[in-house]
């Protein structure tokens, strides 16, 4: 197992309060607008890991988490907005749906690195500098590719559990939040290793 993946799977379990923190996150994830603090929580997990101190924060500093969550949402919209806009323009063309899916997936691969760059620097411009995001992704390959494949796999599995009648939405929310914590640690560690390699 890759060291970054091992760290990602181990870190949440090392927290004695992980069950409560994940439960709170899963419940908050179901509440529109309020769920922005979940994005902020995940950004803080990335920040701590990328700075060499992996771990889960407490559910406090709500204002800071909300602020981080807003920026994470903005970063995601900035990257995924153009493919959506293009899909509207080309919607009547043959294979438009497939083109949209491929474009969206390609751009979505940039989002984890963009978010972790914001988390580490606390600067929106660091996340939106496409040239630097691509540079960091190249520097972090092939581990970054493994992270993206792992992310896709985890979310597909969680999505399937979400189809369970009656309780599926709760499984989806809680399982999805836990999976997101694992991925936040993973991409934070990938960034840290990339930065350390760059210094070497």
C-alpha positions as CSV (number, residue, x, y, z in Angstrom):
1,X,0.0,0.0,0.0
2,X,1.3,3.5,-0.9
3,X,2.4,5.4,2.3
4,X,0.0,8.3,1.4
5,X,-3.0,5.9,1.1
6,X,-2.0,4.1,4.3
7,X,-1.9,7.5,6.2
8,X,-5.2,8.4,4.7
9,X,-7.0,5.3,5.9
10,X,-5.3,5.3,9.3
11,X,-5.6,9.0,10.3
12,X,-9.4,9.1,11.0
13,X,-9.2,5.9,13.0
14,X,-6.5,7.4,15.2
15,X,-8.9,10.0,16.4
16,X,-10.8,8.8,19.5
17,X,-13.7,11.0,18.7
18,X,-14.0,10.0,15.0
19,X,-17.4,8.5,15.3
20,X,-18.9,11.6,16.8
21,X,-17.2,13.9,14.4
22,X,-18.3,11.9,11.3
23,X,-21.8,11.7,12.7
24,X,-22.0,15.5,13.1
25,X,-20.5,16.0,9.6
26,X,-23.0,13.5,8.1
27,X,-26.0,15.2,9.6
28,X,-24.7,18.7,8.7
29,X,-24.1,17.5,5.2
30,X,-27.8,17.1,4.7
31,X,-28.6,20.7,5.6
32,X,-28.3,23.1,2.7
33,X,-26.0,26.1,3.3
34,X,-25.1,24.8,6.7
35,X,-23.2,22.0,5.0
36,X,-20.6,24.5,3.9
37,X,-19.0,24.0,7.3
38,X,-18.4,20.4,6.2
39,X,-16.3,21.7,3.3
40,X,-14.5,23.9,5.7
41,X,-13.8,20.9,8.0
42,X,-12.3,19.0,5.1
43,X,-10.2,22.0,4.1
44,X,-8.8,22.1,7.6
45,X,-8.0,18.3,7.4
46,X,-6.1,19.0,4.1
47,X,-4.3,22.0,5.7
48,X,-3.1,20.0,8.7
49,X,-2.0,17.1,6.7
50,X,-0.2,19.2,4.1
51,X,1.7,21.0,6.9
52,X,2.8,17.6,8.4
53,X,0.3,17.4,11.2
54,X,-2.5,15.1,10.0
55,X,-5.6,14.9,12.1
56,X,-9.3,15.8,12.5
57,X,-10.2,19.2,13.9
58,X,-12.8,19.7,16.6
59,X,-16.2,20.9,15.6
60,X,-15.5,24.5,16.7
61,X,-14.3,27.7,15.0
62,X,-17.6,27.5,13.0
63,X,-17.0,30.9,11.4
64,X,-13.6,29.9,10.0
65,X,-15.0,26.6,8.7
66,X,-17.9,28.4,7.0
67,X,-15.4,30.9,5.4
68,X,-13.2,28.0,4.2
69,X,-16.3,26.2,3.0
70,X,-17.4,29.2,0.9
71,X,-14.0,29.4,-0.7
72,X,-14.0,25.6,-1.5
73,X,-17.4,26.0,-3.1
74,X,-16.2,29.0,-5.1
75,X,-13.1,27.1,-6.3
76,X,-15.2,24.1,-7.3
77,X,-17.6,26.3,-9.2
78,X,-14.8,28.2,-11.0
79,X,-13.4,24.9,-12.3
80,X,-16.7,23.1,-13.1
81,X,-18.6,26.1,-14.3
82,X,-17.0,26.3,-17.8
83,X,-17.8,22.6,-18.7
84,X,-21.4,23.2,-17.7
85,X,-21.5,26.3,-19.8
86,X,-20.0,24.5,-22.8
87,X,-22.5,21.7,-22.3
88,X,-25.4,24.2,-22.7
89,X,-23.9,25.5,-25.9
90,X,-23.3,22.1,-27.5
91,X,-26.3,20.3,-26.1
92,X,-27.8,19.8,-29.6
93,X,-24.7,18.4,-31.1
94,X,-24.2,14.6,-31.6
95,X,-22.5,13.0,-28.6
96,X,-23.0,16.2,-26.6
97,X,-23.7,14.2,-23.4
98,X,-20.6,12.1,-23.7
99,X,-18.5,15.2,-24.5
100,X,-19.9,17.0,-21.4
101,X,-19.1,14.0,-19.1
102,X,-15.5,13.8,-20.4
103,X,-14.9,17.5,-20.0
104,X,-16.4,17.5,-16.6
105,X,-14.3,14.6,-15.4
106,X,-11.1,16.1,-16.9
107,X,-11.7,19.4,-15.1
108,X,-12.8,17.7,-11.9
109,X,-9.3,16.1,-11.6
110,X,-7.9,19.6,-11.0
111,X,-10.2,20.4,-8.1
112,X,-8.4,18.4,-5.3
113,X,-5.1,20.0,-6.0
114,X,-6.7,23.5,-6.3
115,X,-8.4,23.1,-3.0
116,X,-5.3,21.9,-1.2
117,X,-3.4,24.8,-2.6
118,X,-5.9,27.1,-1.1
119,X,-5.9,25.3,2.2
120,X,-2.2,25.5,2.5
121,X,-1.7,29.1,1.4
122,X,-5.1,30.6,2.4
123,X,-5.1,32.4,-1.0
124,X,-7.8,32.0,-3.6
125,X,-5.4,33.0,-6.3
126,X,-3.2,29.9,-5.5
127,X,-6.2,27.7,-6.2
128,X,-7.1,29.4,-9.4
129,X,-3.7,29.6,-11.0
130,X,-4.2,26.8,-13.6
131,X,-0.5,26.7,-14.5
132,X,0.6,26.1,-11.0
133,X,-2.1,23.6,-10.3
134,X,-1.1,21.6,-13.4
135,X,2.6,21.9,-12.3
136,X,1.8,20.5,-8.9
137,X,-0.3,17.7,-10.4
138,X,2.6,16.7,-12.7
139,X,5.0,16.8,-9.8
140,X,2.7,14.6,-7.7
141,X,2.1,12.0,-10.4
142,X,1.5,9.1,-10.4
143,X,0.3,9.2,-6.8
144,X,-2.1,11.9,-7.6
145,X,-3.7,9.7,-10.3
146,X,-4.1,7.0,-7.7
147,X,-5.8,9.5,-5.4
148,X,-8.3,10.5,-8.1
149,X,-9.1,6.8,-9.0
150,X,-9.5,6.1,-5.3
151,X,-11.8,9.1,-5.0
152,X,-14.0,8.0,-7.9
153,X,-14.2,4.5,-6.4
154,X,-15.1,5.6,-2.9
155,X,-17.9,7.9,-4.1
156,X,-19.3,5.3,-6.5
157,X,-19.5,2.8,-3.6
158,X,-21.0,5.4,-1.3
159,X,-23.5,6.4,-4.0
160,X,-24.6,2.8,-4.4
161,X,-25.2,2.5,-0.7
162,X,-27.3,5.7,-1.0
163,X,-29.8,3.7,-3.1
164,X,-30.8,1.6,-0.1
165,X,-34.5,2.4,0.6
166,X,-35.4,4.6,3.6
167,X,-31.9,4.7,5.2
168,X,-29.9,5.2,2.0
169,X,-29.7,9.0,2.3
170,X,-28.2,8.7,5.8
171,X,-25.7,6.1,4.8
172,X,-24.8,8.3,1.8
173,X,-24.3,11.4,4.0
174,X,-22.3,9.7,6.8
175,X,-20.3,7.4,4.5
176,X,-19.7,10.2,2.1
177,X,-18.3,12.5,4.8
178,X,-16.1,9.7,6.1
179,X,-14.8,9.0,2.6
180,X,-14.2,12.7,2.1
181,X,-12.1,12.8,5.3
182,X,-10.0,10.0,4.0
183,X,-9.5,11.8,0.7
184,X,-8.7,15.1,2.3
185,X,-5.9,13.4,4.2
186,X,-4.8,11.7,1.1
187,X,-4.6,14.8,-1.1
188,X,-3.0,16.8,1.7
189,X,-0.3,14.2,2.1
190,X,0.2,14.0,-1.7
191,X,0.7,17.8,-1.7
192,X,3.2,17.6,1.2
193,X,5.2,14.9,-0.5
194,X,5.2,16.9,-3.7
195,X,6.4,20.0,-1.9
196,X,9.2,18.0,-0.1
197,X,10.3,16.4,-3.4
198,X,10.4,19.9,-4.9
199,X,12.7,21.1,-2.1
200,X,14.9,18.1,-2.6
